[in-house]
Amino acid sequence: MSPAEIKSSVQLASIYSLRMLGIFLILPIFSIYASELSGSPTEFQIGLAFGIYGLTQAILQIPFGMSSDHFGRKPMIYLGLLLFVIGSLVAGVSEEIEGIIIGRAIQGSGAISAVLTALLSDLTSDKSRTKGMAIIGISIGLTFALSLVISPILNTLIGVPGIFLLMATLAVVALGVVRFFIHEPSRKKQIKSASTTDIRSILRNFDLNRLNFGIFVLHASQISMFMAVPFYLINQGEISLDQHWLIYLVVLAISFIVIVPMIIFSERNNKSKEFFVLSISLILLTQFLFIYFADGIFGIIAALIVYFVGFNYLEASLPSLVSKLAPIQRRGLALGVYNTFQSLGIFVGGSFRGLIASFYGYQGAFLFCSLLTIIWLFLSISMKMPTRKKLN
């Protein structure tokens, strides 16, 4: 990558990270906070409050991306971040679950992931684009890890309403980064808008859809699991909420120690397919560990370690595989569809988990995620990994 490409990738990664930090910060604490709101919210309402963000993201992801082809990337990023600020403020001042649901829906309507991906495509060459995506992917992974550790601490200091207001502040900072540090190339250099034929070809591509379903399941299980984990740590693990950060820190440290040799070994020995399938199997194993063995702190920690080893490997692998399998001239479109499925996973993981848990408890929600993961595992067994030389 050229110095200019590295600079652009890092700057765009900072936008992703500032926005994703605001989203991830409420993940380990929201279910407990929401359950204590006035009106005694139901499991479904709590899940909807978290998941509706993904629904509005999914609906508007592609329209935002296509609009950026006509109005420019930066104007659509401004609009998306402004909507995120408004939604964060609405959720932060709301004292009832209905207001938080509205705020979360407005937050999600700022669907700029596809726009940021398209801008990355504008600012990098074909041979450097995958590396640029890797920089963004790493930044999101580190942001997720950081949020799990600092979220319980921030909850003690400023509470969930304060964290929502912090989200708005981070989005304002992101607006400043876009305004003063991000350069948008002239419209002549931008890639021509996707045609209806292009869209149909991407939507009908089985290999891409297999990966799209994968990110859907991965994030559905992530949201569903973290709606339950705080209660498991408190009730079965006997760990107070303000001490949860210690558990997450230990779990993440161990999982990163395991994941680094996995990545190195898989790359050196051309075993990416085997480790990809293994990682899906670990996500599946996690569901059963929470059902049958998470009756004490050591069982919970073991389940979380298994989960994060699989999650971290898959979260890094999936967007890279999409960028390699998609036609070079339509990578932005393919990643836009991919981001849409990711957002749908957030919606299903929150809302469906809440609905199922209302009738069948947490175990029912874990069994639902198990079923989705089994389907993903079955689809992935026959998957062929793209060769290193051929990227289309």
N, C-alpha and C positions, 0 to 999 in steps of 0.2 A: 504494500500500500504506500502511496505517496504521503508526504507530510500533510498535505491539504486534506486527503481522504481520511487520515487518522484523526485529524482535528475535527472534521465534520462528523465523523462517527462518534467521537467522544462527546461532542456537543449535543448531538441528537440523543445519545444514551443518557445524558444528564436530564433531558426533558422527560424521557421515559421514566427514569428513576425517580425524579421529583414527583411525578404524577402517580407512579405505582407505589411509592412509599406511603402516600396519602391513603391509598386503597388498602394496602396490606396492614397498616397500623391497627385497623379495627378488627382484623381477622381473629386474633386470639382472645379478644375480650368482649366482642359485640353481643354474643348470645347471652352472656351473663347480664350485661347491662340492660339489654332489651327485655329480658325476663322480669326485671324489677321495675319497669315503667308502670305508670298509672294505667288502670284499665285492664291489667293482667293480660297482656298480649298472648295469643295462642302460638303454638309451635309454627303453624303455617304463616302467621303474620311476621314472626321473627325471621323465618326463612325467606319470605318475600321481601322484607326490608333489605336483606343482604343481596338476594338474587336478582331483584328487579334492575339493579345496575347493569347486570349482564344482558338483560332483555333489551333495554334501550340501546345499549352498545351494539348488540347484534343487528337490530333493525337499522341503525344509522351508519354502521361501519362502512359499507360499500357506498351509500349515497355521499358520505363525507369524502371518501376517496375519489369518486368520480367528479364531485363538485370541485375538488382541488385541481383537476385537469383544466377546468374552465376559468376558475376565479383565482388560481394560484395556491400554492401550498401554505404559505404563511398566513394569509387571511383566514383560511379554514382552521389552522392551528389556533389562531387568536380566538376564533368563535368557540372552538371546542374547550379551550382552557377557561374562557369566560363562563361558559355553561357549568363547568366543573366547580368554579368558584361560587356561583350562585347556588348550586345544589348543596355544596358543603355548608354554606351559611344557613340554608333552610334546615338541613338536618341538624346543625349545631344548636340552633335556637329552639328546636322542636322538643317538647316534653312528652309527646305521645307518639305511639308507633306509626300512626297515620301520617304525621308530618315527616317522620324520618323516611317513610316509604316514598313520599313525594320528593324529598330532597335527594334520595339515592337515585330515583328515576331521572332527575335533572342532571345529576352527576354523570350518569351513564350516557346521557344524550350528547355529551362532548366526546364523540367517538373519533379520536384522531390517530389511532394506532396505524391504520392503513395510510393516512396522509403522511405520517412520519416515515413509514416504510417507503412510500413513493418518493419523498424528498431525499431519503438516503440513496435511492436508485438514481436520482438526478445528480447527486454529488459524488458518486463513486463509479468506477469503471466496472464492466462485467466481471473481470477477473478478481476484483477487490470486494465485490458486493457481499459475498458470503462471509468474508472476514469482518466487514462492517456489521453484518447481522450478528456475528458471534460476539462482538464488543457489546452490542445492545443486550444480547441474551445474557451475557455474564453480568452486566450491570443490574439487570432485573433479578437474577438469581441472588446476587449479593444484597440487593435491596430487600428481597423477601426474607433472607436470613437476618438482616439487621432489624427488620420490623418485628420479627418474632421475639427478639431479645429485648428491645427497648419499649415495646408496646405496653407490657404490664407496668413498667416503671413510669411511663408517661400517664398511664391510667391513674396511678397513685397521685401524681403531681397535678394533673389538669383534668382528669376524667374524660369520658368519651365525648361529651360536648366540646371540650377543649381540643380534643384530637381532630374533630371535624373542622373546627376553626383553624387548626394548624394545617389541615389539608388545603383550605382556601389560601392560606399564606404561602404554602409551597407552590401552588398553582400560579400565584401572582409572581413569585420568583421565576418560575418557568416562563411566564410571559416576557419578563425582562430578558431572560437568556435568548429567547426567540427574536425579540426586537433588536437587541444590540450585538448578538454574537453569531446568529445563524444567517448565512448567505443563501439566497434563493437564486438559482441560475435563471438566465433570461428564458422566456417562454419558448423561444425557437429551439432550445436544447432539450425541452421536455419531451417525453415519449408520447406519441399519439394516443388519444383516448381509445379504450378498448371497445371493440364492436360487439354486437349481439352474438356474432359467431364466436368471437374470442371467449366471451363469458360462458357460452354453452359448452365450449370445448374444455374449459377449466372445470366446470361443474360436472361434466361427464367423465372426467379422468379418474378411473378407479383407484390408481395408486395414490393420487393426491387426496381423494376422498377417504381412503384408508387412514391417512395421516390426519386429516381433518377430524375424523371420528375419534382418533387417538387423543388429540388435544381437548376435544369435547369431554371425553371420559376422564382425562387426567384432572381437569379443573372442576368437573362435577364432583369427583371424589375428594378433591382438595377442600372445596368449600363445605361439602357435607361433613367431612371428618372434623374440620375445625369449628363447626357449629356444636360438636359434641365433646371434643377434647378438653376444653376448659372445665366442663362439668365432671368429666372423668378424673381430671387431676385433683379437683376439689373433693369429690365424693369418694372415689375409690383410692386415690393417691394420698388424700389428706394433706394436700399442698394448697396453701392460701394463694389467692390470685396474685398478690404482689410478689410472690416467690416463683411464679411460673417461668420468669425469664431465665432462672438458673437451669431449669429442666431443658428449655429450648436451647440454651447455650451449650450444654453438655451433649445433647442429641445432635445438634448441627456440627459440632466439632468432630464427633465420632464419625458422622456420615461423610463429612468432607475427607477425613483420613482414609476412608474406605473407597470413596468415589474416584479419587485421583489415580490410584493404581488401576482401577477398572478401565478408565478412559485410556490411559497409557497402554495397557495390555491389549485392549481391543483394537487400537489404532495400529500398533506394531505387528500384531498377528492377524490382522484382517478378520477380526471376530465381532465386528460391530453388530451384525445381525443377531448373533447369539446373545450378546449383552443387552441388546434392545429387547428381545423376547424375555430374557431373564428379568429385566427391570419391570416389565409389565407384570410378570409373575410375582414380583415383590409387592407391587401395588395390590394385587389380588390377595396375597398372603396377609397383608396388613389388615384387610377387612375382617378376616377370620381371627386374627390375633386380638383385635378389639372386641370381637364377639365372645371369644372363649377364654382369653388369657389376661385381659386387661382389668383384673380385679384387685390390683395392687400397683404400687408405684413402679416396681421393676418390670411388670408386664406392660405397663403403659410406655415406659421408656424403650423397651425392646421393640414394641410395635412402631413407635415413632422413628426409631433408627432404621428399621427395615423400610418404612415408608419413604424417608428422605433419601436413602440411597437410590431407590428406584425413581423417585420423583426428580431428583437433581439430574440423573443421567438422561431421562426422557425429556425434561424441560429444555435441556441443551441440544438434544439430538433432533427433535421434531422440526423446529423452524429451519435448521440446516438442511434436513432432508427435503423439505418443501422447496427451498431455494434451488436445490440441485435437480429435482425432478421437474420443476415447472419450466416451460419454454423461457428462454432468456428475456425475450421482449415482453413477456407477460408475468414476470415474477411478482411485480407489485400487485397485480390482480389476484394471483394465486395466494399471496400472503394476506391480502384483504379478506378473501374467503376463509382462510385459515383463522384469522383473528375473529371473524364472525362466529365460527364454531367454538372458539375459545370462550367468547362472551356468552354464547348459549349454554356452555358447560357451567359457567358461574350461575346463570339463572336457574338451571335445572338442579344444580347442587344445593342451592339455597331453598328455592320454593318447593321442589319435589321432596327434598329431605324433610322440610318442615311438615308437609302434608302427610308423608309416610310415617314420620315419627309421632304425629298426632294419633294415629291408629295403632301402630305396631311398635312404637318406642325406638330407641337408638339402634337396637339390633336389626329392626326392619330396614332402617336407612342404610346400615352397613351391608345388608343382604342385597339391597337394590344396587348399590355401587359394585358389589361382587358380580352381579349379573351383567352389568355394563362392561366390566373389566374382562369377564370371560369371553364376551363377544369380541372385544378388541384383541384379546390374545389369539382367538381363533383366526381373525382376519390377518394378523401379523405373522403367523407361522409361515404362510406362503409368500410373504413379501420378499422382493429382491432389492437389495441395497444398490443404489446407483454407483457406478464405477467412478473412480477419481478423475478420469480423463474426460468423461462425457458428462456434461452438466445439463443437458436438455432432455 
